[in-house]
Amino acid sequence: MTISEMIFADACKVIPGGVNSPVRSFQAVGMQPMIVASGSGDLICDVDGREFIDYCGSWGQLILGHAEPRVVRATQQQIEKGSSFGIATKIEGELARKIVELIPSVEKLRFVSSGTEATMTALRIARGYTGRQKIVKFIGHYHGHSDSLLVQAGSGVSALNVEATSKGVNASAIADTICLPFNDIGAVRSFLRSGNGEKIAAVIVEPIAGNMGVVLPEKGFLEMLREETALAGALLIFDEVITGFRVALGGAQGFFGIDPDMTCFGKIIGGGFPAAAVGGKAKIMDVLAPIGQVYQAGTLSGNPVAMCAGLETLRQLEVEGFYQRLEEKTKRLVLPIEKALEKIPGCIQRCGSMFTLFFGVKQVRNKEDLKSIDEAKFRRFFKALFERGIYIPPASSEAWFVSAAHTDERLDFTANVICSLLRDGI
């Protein structure tokens, strides 16, 4: 047995499935999971000493790469002062002000520790603010694992069953959740205008889907959501846990020029540590306790180490030309692959530095299109890359990420390997 196999076998004795998040199990690719030991820049190293170029980046969180020196220094300095207090700290306000400065739709925000907490809190705020109960989400969009949103979802839960709803979720918990098709302007508009709009507290959407692979909104879809929710008196919530500060400094809302009522953030704002937030218009956010009657709390919310990491990360993203350079890196990798795909059933869908290579389809507009994906080909592809020292997300419908730490040499190596595999039919 390898060291990885021994560690995993031991973990299975005390952790369900040996992992603390299902997709880490590598079940979708039919392999033993990687047990990572360290990361630096664009590389990760497993406990067996194998090195991999990393295109997962902690699922998009590490836009600066692993163990970025300035982020490391900022967190070390805070740890020396204390890692957690459960008491308000100055750094919480500094990071909050930075996010408010960068995202015009956000006037106030509340920090939490995970994207699931952020979306769960956003729905509670929406219901408390509007006095309504029903929520609209989109088929294939994943908003964390809270009960009311774990229906017709994407990401790892979609492998559990066709409906993508977990056992243990009571029917009553999802009774007020309505699932509509993503990118279907007519169906969504018709639903909201046919007497249903006045019952809806909020519509929550990934402005760019990242949990069923990268699926962009069709022209006019987000604009329609903004218009129809305003007419119905419902709130529009953007789940930017992935896209926030990833596709642009202003997030997907800045990229598309849409002004949502509330936004959920995660991943990048923690700079490699567990942190997330929900923010929005002040009049909406002020329903939260202690000044309002919508309750939310968390001992580790606004953890000072995570706040330091997040603030230092955002400061680096503000440096002139950061996103232009990141775009150039991504194109360096993606463009040769796109050319190689011209004669092969498959496509790349991309926005900024996040993208997905889909096998067996020429376009993905919604979850229905995912039924045509060639899963067997993806498994062969994943294993072939893994054997050559390239790590991508171990599931066919997930986003890949390029970081500022990826070198031209490794991007070119990756592109050459992938193009060769595609030419050889994997």
SEVOKOL-136821 format. One line per field, with one value per residue (C-alpha): residue number from 0; residue in one letter; chain; x, y negated, z negated. Coordinates in steps of 0.02 Angstrom, whole numbers, padded with zeros to 5 digits, always signed. Example, Ala and Ser with C-alpha at 12.3 -4.5 7.8 and 13.67 -1.06 7.14 Angstrom:
// residues 2
n (0	1)
res (A	S)
chain (A	A)
xx (+00615	+00684)
yy (+00225	+00053)
zz (-00390	-00357)
//
This chain:
// residues 426
n (0	1	2	3	4	5	6	7	8	9	10	11	12	13	14	15	16	17	18	19	20	21	22	23	24	25	26	27	28	29	30	31	32	33	34	35	36	37	38	39	40	41	42	43	44	45	46	47	48	49	50	51	52	53	54	55	56	57	58	59	60	61	62	63	64	65	66	67	68	69	70	71	72	73	74	75	76	77	78	79	80	81	82	83	84	85	86	87	88	89	90	91	92	93	94	95	96	97	98	99	100	101	102	103	104	105	106	107	108	109	110	111	112	113	114	115	116	117	118	119	120	121	122	123	124	125	126	127	128	129	130	131	132	133	134	135	136	137	138	139	140	141	142	143	144	145	146	147	148	149	150	151	152	153	154	155	156	157	158	159	160	161	162	163	164	165	166	167	168	169	170	171	172	173	174	175	176	177	178	179	180	181	182	183	184	185	186	187	188	189	190	191	192	193	194	195	196	197	198	199	200	201	202	203	204	205	206	207	208	209	210	211	212	213	214	215	216	217	218	219	220	221	222	223	224	225	226	227	228	229	230	231	232	233	234	235	236	237	238	239	240	241	242	243	244	245	246	247	248	249	250	251	252	253	254	255	256	257	258	259	260	261	262	263	264	265	266	267	268	269	270	271	272	273	274	275	276	277	278	279	280	281	282	283	284	285	286	287	288	289	290	291	292	293	294	295	296	297	298	299	300	301	302	303	304	305	306	307	308	309	310	311	312	313	314	315	316	317	318	319	320	321	322	323	324	325	326	327	328	329	330	331	332	333	334	335	336	337	338	339	340	341	342	343	344	345	346	347	348	349	350	351	352	353	354	355	356	357	358	359	360	361	362	363	364	365	366	367	368	369	370	371	372	373	374	375	376	377	378	379	380	381	382	383	384	385	386	387	388	389	390	391	392	393	394	395	396	397	398	399	400	401	402	403	404	405	406	407	408	409	410	411	412	413	414	415	416	417	418	419	420	421	422	423	424	425)
res (M	T	I	S	E	M	I	F	A	D	A	C	K	V	I	P	G	G	V	N	S	P	V	R	S	F	Q	A	V	G	M	Q	P	M	I	V	A	S	G	S	G	D	L	I	C	D	V	D	G	R	E	F	I	D	Y	C	G	S	W	G	Q	L	I	L	G	H	A	E	P	R	V	V	R	A	T	Q	Q	Q	I	E	K	G	S	S	F	G	I	A	T	K	I	E	G	E	L	A	R	K	I	V	E	L	I	P	S	V	E	K	L	R	F	V	S	S	G	T	E	A	T	M	T	A	L	R	I	A	R	G	Y	T	G	R	Q	K	I	V	K	F	I	G	H	Y	H	G	H	S	D	S	L	L	V	Q	A	G	S	G	V	S	A	L	N	V	E	A	T	S	K	G	V	N	A	S	A	I	A	D	T	I	C	L	P	F	N	D	I	G	A	V	R	S	F	L	R	S	G	N	G	E	K	I	A	A	V	I	V	E	P	I	A	G	N	M	G	V	V	L	P	E	K	G	F	L	E	M	L	R	E	E	T	A	L	A	G	A	L	L	I	F	D	E	V	I	T	G	F	R	V	A	L	G	G	A	Q	G	F	F	G	I	D	P	D	M	T	C	F	G	K	I	I	G	G	G	F	P	A	A	A	V	G	G	K	A	K	I	M	D	V	L	A	P	I	G	Q	V	Y	Q	A	G	T	L	S	G	N	P	V	A	M	C	A	G	L	E	T	L	R	Q	L	E	V	E	G	F	Y	Q	R	L	E	E	K	T	K	R	L	V	L	P	I	E	K	A	L	E	K	I	P	G	C	I	Q	R	C	G	S	M	F	T	L	F	F	G	V	K	Q	V	R	N	K	E	D	L	K	S	I	D	E	A	K	F	R	R	F	F	K	A	L	F	E	R	G	I	Y	I	P	P	A	S	S	E	A	W	F	V	S	A	A	H	T	D	E	R	L	D	F	T	A	N	V	I	C	S	L	L	R	D	G	I)
chain (A	A	A	A	A	A	A	A	A	A	A	A	A	A	A	A	A	A	A	A	A	A	A	A	A	A	A	A	A	A	A	A	A	A	A	A	A	A	A	A	A	A	A	A	A	A	A	A	A	A	A	A	A	A	A	A	A	A	A	A	A	A	A	A	A	A	A	A	A	A	A	A	A	A	A	A	A	A	A	A	A	A	A	A	A	A	A	A	A	A	A	A	A	A	A	A	A	A	A	A	A	A	A	A	A	A	A	A	A	A	A	A	A	A	A	A	A	A	A	A	A	A	A	A	A	A	A	A	A	A	A	A	A	A	A	A	A	A	A	A	A	A	A	A	A	A	A	A	A	A	A	A	A	A	A	A	A	A	A	A	A	A	A	A	A	A	A	A	A	A	A	A	A	A	A	A	A	A	A	A	A	A	A	A	A	A	A	A	A	A	A	A	A	A	A	A	A	A	A	A	A	A	A	A	A	A	A	A	A	A	A	A	A	A	A	A	A	A	A	A	A	A	A	A	A	A	A	A	A	A	A	A	A	A	A	A	A	A	A	A	A	A	A	A	A	A	A	A	A	A	A	A	A	A	A	A	A	A	A	A	A	A	A	A	A	A	A	A	A	A	A	A	A	A	A	A	A	A	A	A	A	A	A	A	A	A	A	A	A	A	A	A	A	A	A	A	A	A	A	A	A	A	A	A	A	A	A	A	A	A	A	A	A	A	A	A	A	A	A	A	A	A	A	A	A	A	A	A	A	A	A	A	A	A	A	A	A	A	A	A	A	A	A	A	A	A	A	A	A	A	A	A	A	A	A	A	A	A	A	A	A	A	A	A	A	A	A	A	A	A	A	A	A	A	A	A	A	A	A	A	A	A	A	A	A	A	A	A	A	A	A	A	A	A	A	A	A	A	A	A	A	A	A	A	A	A	A	A	A	A	A	A	A	A	A	A	A	A	A	A	A	A	A	A	A	A)
xx (+00000	+00053	+00060	-00097	-00189	-00139	-00193	-00358	-00391	-00360	-00470	-00614	-00618	-00660	-00730	-00881	-00809	-00638	-00669	-00751	-00829	-00895	-00810	-00640	-00670	-00630	-00777	-00832	-00666	-00648	-00485	-00413	-00417	-00264	-00197	-00114	+00035	+00079	+00055	+00159	+00115	+00033	+00090	+00027	+00121	+00042	+00103	+00190	+00297	+00208	+00194	+00045	+00004	-00158	-00309	-00431	-00353	-00461	-00612	-00571	-00523	-00337	-00334	-00157	-00098	-00047	+00043	+00059	+00197	+00108	-00050	+00054	+00141	-00023	-00100	+00057	+00058	-00122	-00099	+00040	-00087	-00224	-00317	-00495	-00587	-00774	-00767	-00773	-00605	-00548	-00501	-00683	-00733	-00582	-00624	-00808	-00767	-00655	-00794	-00921	-00799	-00775	-00955	-01076	-01233	-01171	-01196	-01182	-01131	-01121	-00975	-01002	-00887	-00950	-01045	-01184	-01206	-01206	-01346	-01446	-01435	-01480	-01642	-01686	-01654	-01760	-01906	-01891	-01881	-02022	-02136	-02150	-02103	-02066	-01896	-01850	-01688	-01627	-01606	-01423	-01370	-01288	-01302	-01229	-01308	-01442	-01607	-01713	-01583	-01530	-01653	-01621	-01444	-01276	-01103	-01074	-01253	-01311	-01226	-01336	-01497	-01587	-01679	-01518	-01603	-01521	-01602	-01636	-01712	-01894	-02024	-02081	-01907	-01915	-02102	-02072	-01927	-01973	-01849	-01851	-01744	-01587	-01574	-01758	-01815	-01992	-02026	-01959	-02047	-02211	-02199	-02164	-02304	-02439	-02488	-02338	-02225	-02316	-02278	-02091	-01973	-01818	-01744	-01569	-01453	-01272	-01248	-01122	-01155	-00999	-01069	-01133	-00978	-00957	-01123	-01144	-01310	-01385	-01404	-01547	-01572	-01499	-01577	-01746	-01722	-01682	-01835	-01958	-01905	-01921	-02096	-02145	-02073	-01955	-01770	-01638	-01494	-01332	-01235	-01059	-00971	-00871	-00880	-00855	-00683	-00646	-00714	-00685	-00643	-00829	-00883	-01006	-01126	-00994	-00950	-01131	-01185	-01326	-01370	-01439	-01523	-01411	-01249	-01169	-00979	-00855	-00693	-00583	-00635	-00557	-00389	-00368	-00462	-00645	-00740	-00897	-01020	-01194	-01216	-01340	-01437	-01429	-01618	-01621	-01469	-01531	-01664	-01523	-01503	-01450	-01541	-01674	-01775	-01691	-01569	-01397	-01243	-01076	-00929	-00803	-00892	-00767	-00621	-00473	-00350	-00470	-00508	-00322	-00299	-00450	-00401	-00224	-00293	-00413	-00275	-00172	-00320	-00334	-00160	-00177	-00177	-00206	-00359	-00287	-00134	-00244	-00348	-00190	-00134	-00303	-00306	-00130	-00198	-00372	-00349	-00243	-00367	-00513	-00427	-00396	-00582	-00641	-00648	-00691	-00861	-00830	-00816	-00739	-00851	-00760	-00777	-00617	-00504	-00638	-00684	-00744	-00699	-00856	-00842	-00980	-01071	-01043	-01135	-01207	-01349	-01429	-01429	-01527	-01379	-01267	-01356	-01255	-01084	-00966	-00925	-00817	-00707	-00690	-00633	-00499	-00449	-00435	-00327	-00214	-00186	-00160	-00027	+00062	+00061	-00089	-00231	-00405	-00569	-00615	-00789	-00845	-00960	-00849	-00754	-00566	-00468	-00310	-00217	-00095	+00039	+00026	+00186	+00190	+00297	+00169	+00022	+00107	+00149	-00032	-00099	+00020	-00027	-00213	-00202	-00100	-00228	-00370	-00281	-00249	-00431	-00380)
yy (+00000	-00178	-00302	-00384	-00218	-00181	-00353	-00339	-00164	-00229	-00381	-00269	-00193	-00359	-00471	-00420	-00374	-00433	-00612	-00769	-00821	-00687	-00739	-00716	-00529	-00518	-00398	-00485	-00442	-00268	-00303	-00306	-00486	-00596	-00636	-00805	-00855	-01030	-01164	-01306	-01423	-01320	-01152	-01028	-00878	-00720	-00615	-00496	-00638	-00655	-00833	-00900	-01060	-01113	-01175	-01154	-01281	-01233	-01243	-01418	-01494	-01513	-01644	-01692	-01511	-01405	-01481	-01653	-01736	-01900	-01808	-01689	-01834	-01923	-01769	-01726	-01900	-01881	-01705	-01771	-01893	-01762	-01653	-01671	-01773	-01761	-01950	-02090	-02140	-02286	-02178	-02124	-02302	-02329	-02180	-02226	-02404	-02338	-02226	-02368	-02479	-02352	-02290	-02438	-02335	-02292	-02424	-02311	-02130	-01993	-01871	-01684	-01534	-01444	-01470	-01360	-01476	-01627	-01563	-01494	-01663	-01756	-01658	-01691	-01876	-01877	-01794	-01908	-02063	-02022	-01925	-01793	-01609	-01542	-01538	-01511	-01424	-01349	-01167	-01117	-01264	-01219	-01338	-01233	-01093	-01179	-01085	-01208	-01226	-01044	-01003	-00989	-01042	-01026	-00982	-00818	-00797	-00767	-00597	-00536	-00521	-00591	-00724	-00779	-00788	-00712	-00586	-00666	-00821	-00826	-00862	-01009	-01086	-01100	-01131	-01317	-01295	-01309	-01246	-01325	-01293	-01400	-01507	-01486	-01668	-01628	-01495	-01600	-01759	-01666	-01587	-01751	-01841	-01708	-01755	-01672	-01824	-01897	-01738	-01738	-01805	-01788	-01716	-01646	-01612	-01576	-01718	-01603	-01423	-01341	-01185	-01099	-01151	-01329	-01379	-01561	-01652	-01680	-01859	-01943	-01808	-01901	-02064	-01975	-01913	-02089	-02161	-02026	-02014	-02203	-02197	-02055	-02136	-01988	-02000	-01948	-01855	-01822	-01673	-01733	-01611	-01554	-01704	-01841	-01920	-01775	-01832	-02017	-02133	-02176	-01994	-01927	-02070	-02194	-02091	-02088	-02256	-02188	-02259	-02119	-02152	-02031	-01938	-01786	-01778	-01643	-01560	-01706	-01823	-01699	-01697	-01511	-01507	-01469	-01632	-01686	-01829	-01886	-02069	-02186	-02347	-02421	-02421	-02235	-02187	-02287	-02155	-02051	-02038	-02127	-02274	-02171	-02016	-01893	-01789	-01730	-01692	-01602	-01586	-01587	-01714	-01851	-01747	-01868	-01751	-01724	-01911	-01952	-01825	-01890	-02073	-02041	-01939	-02077	-02207	-02106	-02087	-02276	-02295	-02368	-02237	-02088	-02022	-02059	-01954	-01815	-01819	-01802	-01652	-01569	-01599	-01528	-01364	-01362	-01421	-01273	-01153	-01238	-01214	-01030	-01010	-01073	-00896	-00807	-00797	-00917	-01099	-01222	-01349	-01491	-01656	-01740	-01615	-01482	-01354	-01176	-01051	-00951	-00787	-00729	-00895	-01053	-01169	-01163	-01286	-01198	-01038	-00944	-00958	-00871	-00706	-00692	-00708	-00563	-00513	-00364	-00476	-00600	-00462	-00406	-00588	-00623	-00469	-00511	-00688	-00626	-00504	-00649	-00761	-00870	-00886	-00943	-00932	-00746	-00764	-00799	-00945	-01056	-01215	-01220	-01372	-01462	-01562	-01705	-01581	-01472	-01488	-01497	-01341	-01238	-01309	-01261	-01088	-01061	-01122	-01008	-00856	-00887	-00918	-00759	-00658	-00730	-00689	-00511	-00488	-00468)
zz (+00000	+00033	-00111	-00038	-00039	-00219	-00279	-00188	-00258	-00434	-00404	-00347	-00521	-00604	-00465	-00358	-00188	-00248	-00191	-00259	-00094	+00026	+00189	+00106	+00107	+00295	+00315	+00475	+00557	+00483	+00392	+00219	+00154	+00150	-00023	-00005	-00111	-00054	+00077	+00145	+00287	+00424	+00355	+00227	+00159	+00088	-00058	+00064	+00130	+00297	+00363	+00462	+00554	+00468	+00566	+00422	+00304	+00155	+00271	+00333	+00167	+00198	+00335	+00280	+00269	+00120	-00030	+00049	-00055	-00096	-00148	-00254	-00342	-00377	-00457	-00556	-00631	-00685	-00754	-00866	-00938	-00955	-00832	-00896	-01026	-00995	-01021	-00893	-00815	-00709	-00560	-00533	-00496	-00384	-00273	-00272	-00217	-00079	-00011	-00022	+00071	+00211	+00230	+00256	+00220	+00046	-00089	-00241	-00268	-00397	-00402	-00426	-00408	-00252	-00091	-00157	-00305	-00190	-00076	-00223	-00310	-00150	-00135	-00317	-00293	-00134	-00221	-00371	-00264	-00143	-00259	-00122	-00128	+00046	+00130	+00313	+00360	+00523	+00570	+00561	+00454	+00290	+00143	+00004	-00095	-00199	-00190	-00093	+00047	+00063	+00201	+00389	+00347	+00433	+00369	+00276	+00220	+00399	+00395	+00252	+00352	+00502	+00404	+00317	+00149	-00004	-00117	-00285	-00205	-00257	-00125	-00232	-00221	-00032	-00016	+00009	+00130	+00313	+00444	+00616	+00772	+00787	+00943	+00989	+00994	+01049	+00917	+00774	+00827	+00852	+00680	+00590	+00683	+00663	+00486	+00405	+00392	+00243	+00142	+00176	+00045	+00154	+00311	+00281	+00427	+00468	+00595	+00678	+00634	+00565	+00484	+00641	+00733	+00794	+00875	+00919	+00916	+01088	+01146	+01054	+00922	+00773	+00833	+00838	+00659	+00600	+00686	+00635	+00452	+00436	+00510	+00394	+00238	+00215	+00177	+00303	+00220	+00313	+00247	+00285	+00170	+00322	+00439	+00310	+00346	+00464	+00633	+00596	+00451	+00445	+00459	+00585	+00545	+00598	+00750	+00809	+00739	+00629	+00457	+00345	+00178	+00085	+00121	+00043	+00042	-00007	+00047	+00103	-00038	-00161	-00073	-00107	-00273	-00313	-00286	-00194	-00202	-00154	-00108	-00029	-00044	-00219	-00242	-00207	-00310	-00460	-00494	-00570	-00759	-00866	-00786	-00697	-00730	-00609	-00710	-00654	-00756	-00750	-00868	-00726	-00615	-00570	-00633	-00638	-00551	-00406	-00399	-00386	-00247	-00154	-00168	-00108	+00039	+00093	+00082	+00205	+00322	+00328	+00404	+00578	+00715	+00600	+00691	+00863	+00821	+00751	+00911	+01016	+00915	+00936	+01124	+01138	+01070	+01145	+01325	+01383	+01303	+01389	+01556	+01518	+01477	+01646	+01717	+01555	+01466	+01323	+01276	+01154	+01068	+00980	+00893	+00836	+00748	+00718	+00850	+00880	+01015	+01057	+01153	+01270	+01291	+01392	+01273	+01097	+01060	+00913	+00812	+00944	+01063	+00936	+00971	+01132	+01049	+01082	+00903	+00953	+01060	+00919	+00799	+00923	+00948	+00762	+00732	+00878	+00814	+00637	+00695	+00783	+00630	+00671	+00546	+00597	+00498	+00486	+00561	+00740	+00698	+00592	+00629	+00654	+00596	+00649	+00517	+00523	+00470	+00625	+00727	+00916	+00919	+00823	+00919	+01082	+01016	+00965	+01132	+01227	+01122	+01142	+01329	+01350	+01252	+01356	+01520	+01460	+01409	+01226)
//
